[in-house]
């Protein structure tokens, strides 16, 4: 399973990642960073598409993709 990691000190709570996520797993966390912005979190199974990371204007998101499955005969 892929996973999303937020660099909370960079997040400004713009929520562009929430709108960009096709799996609808991103949401406000209820936690605030040292600058007073509410940071986002993942609340479900990430597909690894990285749409959220591409959309983030503050480069606050890292997506770690799971390894690809080997097909038969590979």
C-alpha positions in Angstrom: 0.0 0.0 0.0 1.3 3.5 -0.8 1.3 6.2 1.8 1.2 10.0 2.0 3.4 11.9 4.4 2.8 15.6 5.1 5.7 17.9 6.1 3.6 19.6 8.7 5.9 22.6 9.1 5.5 23.4 5.4 1.7 22.9 5.2 -0.4 26.1 5.0 -3.8 24.3 5.1 -4.8 25.5 1.6 -6.6 22.2 1.0 -5.7 22.0 -2.7 -4.5 18.4 -2.0 -7.9 17.5 -0.7 -9.5 18.6 -3.9 -6.8 16.9 -6.1 -7.1 13.5 -4.4 -9.1 11.1 -6.7 -9.5 8.6 -3.8 -10.9 11.3 -1.5 -8.7 10.2 1.5 -7.2 13.6 2.5 -8.8 15.7 5.2 -8.0 18.4 7.8 -6.3 16.8 10.8 -7.4 19.1 13.6 -3.7 19.6 14.4 -2.0 23.0 13.8 1.6 23.6 12.9 3.9 26.1 14.6 2.7 28.8 12.1 -0.9 28.2 13.2 -2.1 26.5 10.0 -4.3 23.4 10.2 -2.4 20.5 8.6 -3.9 17.8 6.4 -3.8 14.0 6.9 -4.6 10.9 5.0 -7.5 8.9 6.3 -7.6 5.9 4.0 -5.8 3.7 1.4 -3.5 5.8 -0.8 -3.3 4.7 -4.4 0.1 6.3 -5.0 -1.1 8.6 -7.8 0.7 11.6 -6.2 -1.9 14.1 -7.5 -1.8 15.7 -4.1 2.0 16.2 -4.1 1.9 17.7 -7.6 -0.8 20.1 -6.6 0.8 21.3 -3.4 2.2 24.8 -3.8 4.4 24.5 -0.7 6.0 21.1 -1.6 4.7 19.8 1.7 3.7 16.3 0.6 5.7 13.1 0.0 4.1 10.0 -1.6 5.8 6.7 -1.0 4.5 4.2 -3.6 4.4 0.5 -2.7 6.4 -1.9 -4.9 4.8 -3.1 -8.1 3.4 -6.6 -8.1 5.2 -9.2 -10.3 3.1 -10.7 -13.0 3.2 -14.4 -14.0 6.2 -15.2 -16.0 8.1 -12.2 -14.8 
